[in-house]
Each structure stands twice: as structure tokens, then as C-alpha cells.
Amino acid sequence: MRPDGPAMAAPEESLRKRKTGHSAPEPEAPPAPGRDPAGSPAHLHAGTFWLTRIVLLKALAFVYFVAFLVAFHQNKQLIGDRGLLPCSAYLRSVQQYFRGRVGWDALSYAPTVLWLMDWSDMNSNLDLLALLGLGVSAFVLITGCANMLLMVALWGLYMSLVNVGQIWYSFGWESQLLETGFLGIFLCPLWTLSRLPRHTPTSRIVLWGFRWLIFRIMLGAGLIKIRGDQCWRDLTCMDFHYETQPVPNPMAYYLHRSPWWFHRFETLSNHFIELLVPFFLFLGRRACVVHGVLQILFQAVLIVSGNLSFLNWLTMVPSLACFDDATLGFLFPSGPGSLKDRVLQLQRETRGARPEPRFSSAVRRAANVSLGVLLAWLSVPVVLNLMSSRQVMNTSFNPLRIVNTYGAFGSVTKERTEVVLQGTASPNASAPDAVWEDFEFKCKPGDPSRRPCLISPYHYRLDWLMWFAAFQTYEHNEWILRLAAKLLAGDTAALSLLAHSPFEGRPPPRWVRGEHYQYKFSRPGGSHAAQGKWWVRKRIGAYFPPLGLEELRAYFRDRGEPLPEPL
């Protein structure tokens, strides 16, 4: 019988042993993927940003998704066909201002794709834009894949909503999302849908665009405070902030009662984070990483202590550009075929090797350089604003909102006031026996026994505007009279913006009025807290007098608008 392979090889092996005195060494096996030649787990090298791009895109897509979700749920009631401030009326006013033409002047004043759509059913248009944004952002969030076309779509869709949103979209985080989203376009390849597009490494110019954005956001916020309210300089602002911020959350109730020394520490920490830490960006890799960590922790603290829409979540996004693959590697699983392993292979292949000349790479470099020049040019008025003693915050210097100036809480209100809308079914609003019942909003303080809400990163736009209305007059916020008219008419769209109507299942009220109250947090363990009250309120006076539909008829007629009719 013929012997098998190992038996035949045995004499040859014995002969080698006799000649050399030892066994021949076996050839070394190649290192396993994800491990170095010694067999220990391989570590990603610093200086590349493949994983950074994935994290940035997912974080940006998450914020886009929340923003479009808010738009889908609230736009019809706020700017739809029967909204409080219809966007079709706004677009007509812009068109009339430019002599009735929809030309370059009108388009540049209010860039929006709604110019090209049928205005007869604006509700459907608004829903279409929001649903498209939800679909694209969900795809990027789930897969981590994006190209320039998808990111342009997200940016264009949201810009189309912001530019017709009027006062409901007048906050700094709208411009901040547009600027962040514009930078996100240049993170991606033109066509390719891949999490690791081999021929499109993350551009350093784009990364520095994100870093320049977070630098301006934080420094602008710090400077506006130092130049603004005296309480930021004497370290007392945090004595009031938790109670008087736009929409407090449950944690704010307890933080408000912190010791005085803790509030001083908070204010000093705020100044350190906003005025000094931004300069860490320019002190090398390690300092840049420290900057990113501190800024993200700072935003996390703000998320825990208040409902500031998606602002703090959005502010985390450019901070992620401070981290390279070596820093973010711990977030990704290791193993053959994993993202981390594939990035390691890319690092090995490209380390010390000159990239092959490609036409697409040359175009990409030209686009990135052009982006850098554009950002530098548009930053000139922003830098001048930062240096000015008359600094303004949350301002755009171009219609596309590519580079903006930011800031928050330049002044802190020391007393919280609220507008409480009330209705009565009494035929005589002045009768002593008229029973006035409160309309309850979704999140803003109303019923003293209702626990403060926790909604961040979601956002109720009407509740936020009611905070501004409370320390102005109704003449400065005419939309509140439109809201009163819709409550008198029992408008279901307007009522959907509220948490509770006391007239649900009953005819609409005959009269609606606005009452002005002062609100203070109850003291934990005190008598009001024992009764289940989170707030203690005291009436200041009337915000606007009792109004019926007939009293509002002249107001709507003078503005050429139809008076809401009971449904």
C-alpha cells in the first residue's frame, strides 16, 4: 500500500535534521486582520478621519431628522393654508415687494423651492418637503452612507422651510443647522454611497470648517454674555436662569435651588468653556481632542438642565471634527471585516504612498479649496461682529446662511412671566359669575400642578414664542390675536398645538382673553410642593382684554384676511 503524504515526508525531514542539527523553521503566517505582526490587537493611527466622517454624518442626520419631524407635525398649523402665519401670504408679500415678479431678487431674498410649487395646497407642499427630509435623513442615520446629492437635498429642503417659516423659524439654531448642513455636503463623495469611499478621504479643509464653526459658536456666546447682562460679570446669572429659561425641564426645578456657591461655579465654568476652551483648537491634536470632549460634555449638561430644542445636540456635531480615527476607534467593534479593520487596512495602504493621480481627486481638491476661500470671505463680517463692542447674535449675513454669527442668553430675565389664555362660555365677559377656564399648552408652564416637561431635542415652536410674548405686549406679537380667533372658532388645527382645551366636546368659547402671571418655582419640601405644585403663580394683570369673533372682525378686515369661522 502506498503511504500517505506525511509518511513519505518523514525520511526527508530526518535527513535535514542530521545535516543541520535542528528542525527547519516553519514559515510565519500572515497577521490576522485587525492585529499587528506580534498578534496583539492593532490600533488605528492618528491623523485620518474615516470614522470621524461616519460619526459626523450620523449625528447631523439625527438632528435633521428631528428638525423635519418638528416641521411635519407643526408646519401646517403654523404656516399652512389655515395657519397662524400662512407662508403663501408671506411669499405673495415678497412677490409684491419685488413688483410682482418671481425673479432673482425674490429668489435671493427668500430662497425656497416653494416658489416653483402650486400654492393652492400649501399644506401638501409643506408635508412633502418634510417627508422627503425625514426619508433622506433616516437613510443617512441608519446606514451612515451619504453623497453630496443627498446632503444637498437635505440642506435645500430645510432651507426652503426656514425661509418661509417667518417668526416660527427665527431662532439661531435654524441658521446653525443650515451652516452645519452646508459643510456636511463637502464631507461626502459626489455619487458614491459608501461609508468608506476609498478615493474620497475626509478633507482637512472641511474639518477645519467644522472647527471654525464651533469656535465661532462658543466664542460668540461667551462674548455676548460678557458684553451683555451685568449678572454674567458678577457671576449671579445662574441664580435666575433655571427658573426663567424659555421651557424649563424637571431637573431645572432642582438645579434652581442649588447653593449660591454652586451657581457661581457654574457661571465661571461657562466663561471658561465659551471664552478660553475654543482656543484649544489651535494648540495641536491633544488640545483639540480636549476641546471636543469639554464641549460635548458642556452640551450634555445643558441638555440635562433645560429644553433648548435641538440646539445643544446640533452644537455637538462640529465638535466631533476634533476627533480622528485613533480617538474614535473605541466606538466601533473590532474584528475581521469590521469598519475599524477596514480603516486600518486603508491606513496601511496609504501610509507613505502617494495617491494615484485621478481626475475626480483633482476636482475634489479644487472644490475643497474653493470652499475654504468661500468660508474665509464670508467670515469677514462675522469676525468684525465678534470684535465689535456692539456685537449682535444669531444673525445671517447672506441669504443662504452659510456663515453666521451666534450667541445665546446675552441677557437673563430675573423674573418669569407667562401669558395664560382663558376662555368662557358666558354671554357676558364682564359678568361676575363668568367662569374662565385655562387653555393648557404642551410644554410651557401653565397649570402650577403640572410637572415641567422633558422634550429635548424635540421642540414646540408655539410654546417657545409664548415665552417671548410674555415679556412683550400683544401689539408686538399679533399672531397671538390670530391664535385667539382660532380658539374662538374651535379650529382643530390650532387646537392640535395645545395640550388641552377646556372646551373639548363642547361649543367653542364665546370670549377669549390673555392673562399675565408671574411664575416662581415652588420650594421643594414647602407647602406648595406638598400640595403637588411645581409652580407658584400670581396674577399681574390683563395681557389682552376679552375678545369675541365680532371684536376681531375689524382686525382681520384691515389686514385683508378672512375671519376664522366656527366649524
Secondary structure, 3 states (H helix, E strand, C coil): CCCCHHHHHHHHHHHHHHHHCCCCCCCCCCCCCCECCCCCECCCCCCCCHHHHHHHHHHHHHHHHHHHHHHHHHHHHHHCCCCCCCHHHHHHHHHHHCCCCCCHHHHHHCCCHHHHCCHHHHHHHHHHHHHHHHHHHHHHHHHCCCCHHHHHHHHHHHHHHHCCCHHHHCCHHHHHHHHHHHHHHCCCCCCCCCCCCCCCCCCHHHHHHHHHHHHHHHHHHHHHHHHCCHHHHCCCCHHHHHHHCCCCCHHHHHHCCCCHHHHHHHHHHHHHHHHHHHHHHHCCHHHHHHHHHHHHHHHHHHHHHCCCCCHHHHHHHHHHHHCCHHHHHHHCCCCCCCHHHHHHHHHHHHCCCCCCCCHHHHHHHHHHHHHHHHHHHHHHHHHHHHHCCCCCCCEECCCCCCCEECCCCCCCCCCEEEEEEEEECCCCCCCCCCCCEECEECCCCCCCCCCCCCCCCCCCHHHHHHHHHHCCCHHHCCHHHHHHHHHHCCCHHHHCCEEECCCCCCCCCCEEEEEEEEEEECCCCCHHHHCCCCEEEEEEEEEEEEECHHHHHHHHHHCCCCCCCCC
